[in-house]
Structures are given as C-alpha cells and as structure tokens.
C-alpha cells in the first residue's frame, strides 16, 4: 500500500493541542484509534508539507 493506493475506508480525524503541550492528530477508522503527538515545531513542518502538497495538486 502506498500513497497512491486508493482505499474505500472511512476515517475520522481530529487535530488539537493536548494538556501536555503537544499537538495531537487523532485518527479513528474501523475501530482502530491512532493518536499521534508532535511538538509545535514538528506540527508546523507537517502543516508546511500539507500546504506544499495542496499547491502541487493545484498546478
């Protein structure tokens, strides 16, 4: 499975700060919960990667 492999899976995603000073991306799909915690700097890097990908697909 790669980034270009399509799947018919519904997932819920939440993003927000934790009480421990981290940024959490929380994904739930098919009864599986995946909490991913990042420092503010890591979260900013992820946000930049998302923006870069969005700009790329816009052309």
C-alpha positions as CSV (number, residue, x, y, z in Angstrom):
1,X,0.0,0.0,0.0
2,X,1.4,3.4,-1.0
3,X,0.3,7.0,-1.1
4,X,-1.4,6.5,-4.5
5,X,-3.3,3.3,-3.5
6,X,-7.0,4.1,-3.2
7,X,-9.0,2.5,-0.3
8,X,-12.7,2.6,0.5
9,X,-12.2,3.3,4.2
10,X,-14.0,5.9,6.3
11,X,-11.9,7.6,8.9
12,X,-12.4,10.5,11.4
13,X,-9.5,12.8,12.1
14,X,-9.2,15.4,14.9
15,X,-6.3,17.8,15.4
16,X,-5.7,19.9,18.5
17,X,-3.5,20.7,21.4
18,X,-3.0,18.3,24.4
19,X,-2.7,19.3,28.0
20,X,0.9,18.2,27.8
21,X,1.9,20.9,25.3
22,X,1.8,18.7,22.2
23,X,-0.2,18.8,19.0
24,X,-2.2,15.7,18.6
25,X,-3.5,14.2,15.3
26,X,-6.1,11.6,16.3
27,X,-7.3,9.2,13.6
28,X,-10.1,6.6,14.1
29,X,-11.0,4.1,11.5
30,X,-12.7,0.7,11.7
31,X,-12.5,0.7,15.5
32,X,-8.8,1.4,15.5
33,X,-7.6,4.6,17.2
34,X,-4.3,6.2,16.4
35,X,-3.1,9.1,18.5
36,X,0.0,10.9,17.1
37,X,1.6,13.6,19.3
38,X,4.0,16.2,17.9
39,X,6.0,19.1,19.2
40,X,4.9,22.5,17.9
41,X,7.9,22.6,15.5
42,X,7.0,19.1,14.2
43,X,3.4,20.1,13.7
44,X,4.5,23.2,11.7
45,X,6.7,21.0,9.5
46,X,3.7,18.7,8.8
47,X,1.5,21.8,8.1
48,X,4.1,23.0,5.6
49,X,4.2,19.6,3.9
50,X,0.4,19.6,3.6
51,X,0.4,23.1,2.1
52,X,3.1,22.1,-0.3
53,X,1.2,19.1,-1.5
54,X,-2.0,21.1,-1.9
55,X,-0.2,23.7,-4.0
56,X,1.3,20.9,-6.1
57,X,-2.0,19.4,-7.0
58,X,-3.4,22.8,-7.9
59,X,-0.7,23.1,-10.5
